[in-house]
Amino acid sequence: MANIKSAKKRILVIETKTLRNKMIKSKIKTLVKKVDAAVAASDKAAATAALSEAVVAIDKAAAKGVYHKNTAARKVSRITKAVNSIA
């Protein structure tokens, strides 16, 4: 455990940020699962709606530093490719 006051504060701040990041990542996983479920059901309208919602969330996460920009781009690319594969 840290003895210095500033180090103790940093520990608390990091805990808060970690919880926020976990919450955002969990939300994105849920949104991606919705896209995958719509793709599996071959529901183009639902997949497109879920895709736009997921892309916004992923881009916001990348902007806030939760995901690296290339990770975010990869995630968006994969789900977009899945939605476009619906005939």
N, C-alpha and C positions, 0 to 999 in steps of 0.2 A: 504494500500500500504506500502511496505517495505521502511524503511528509510536508512538502512545500505547498503553500496555499494555491498558487497558480496551477500546480500539477493536479491538485485535487479538483479544481474547477474544470480543467481540461478533461478529466475523467468523466465528470458529470455531463459536460457538453458533448463528448463523444458518444455517451450512452443515448442521449437525446437524438443525435443525428443518426445513430445506428438504428434506433427504433423507427424513425421517419423513413429511412432508406428501405428497411424491411417491409414497411407498410406499402410503400410505393411499388416495390418489386412484386409483392404479393398481388396487388391490384392489377399490375400488368400481366402477370401469369394468368389471372382469372379472365382478363379480357382476351388474351391469346387463346385460351381454352374455348371461349365463346365463339371465336372465329373458326377454330378447328371443328367445333361441333356443327356449326352451320355449313362448313365445307363438306363434312362427312354426310350431312343430311341433304347435300346438293341444293341448298336454299340460297340462291344467288342474292336475293334482296336482303335477307338477314345477315349473310356473310359480308356484304358490302357495308351495311350499317355498322356491324361489329368491327369491321376493319377500320373504318374512319375513326371510331372511338378509340381503338387500340393505338392507332398511329399517333393521335394527339397525345395520349398518355405517355407513349414511349418517347416522343420528341420533347415533352416537358421534362421527363426524367433525365434525358441526355443534357438538356439545358441547365438543369440544376446539379449536374455532376453525379447523379446516381448511377448512370451508365456512361461508359465511354462512347464517343460519337460513332465509332465504327461498330460497336456492339449494337447500338440502337439502329443503325442503318441495316445491319445484318438481320435483326429481328423484323424490321419493317419489310425488308426484301422477301424474307421467307413467307410471312403471312400474306403479303400481296401476291406472291407467286402462287400460293395455295388457292386464294380466292379467284385468281385469273384462270386457274386450271379447271374451274367448273364450266362445263360445256353449256 
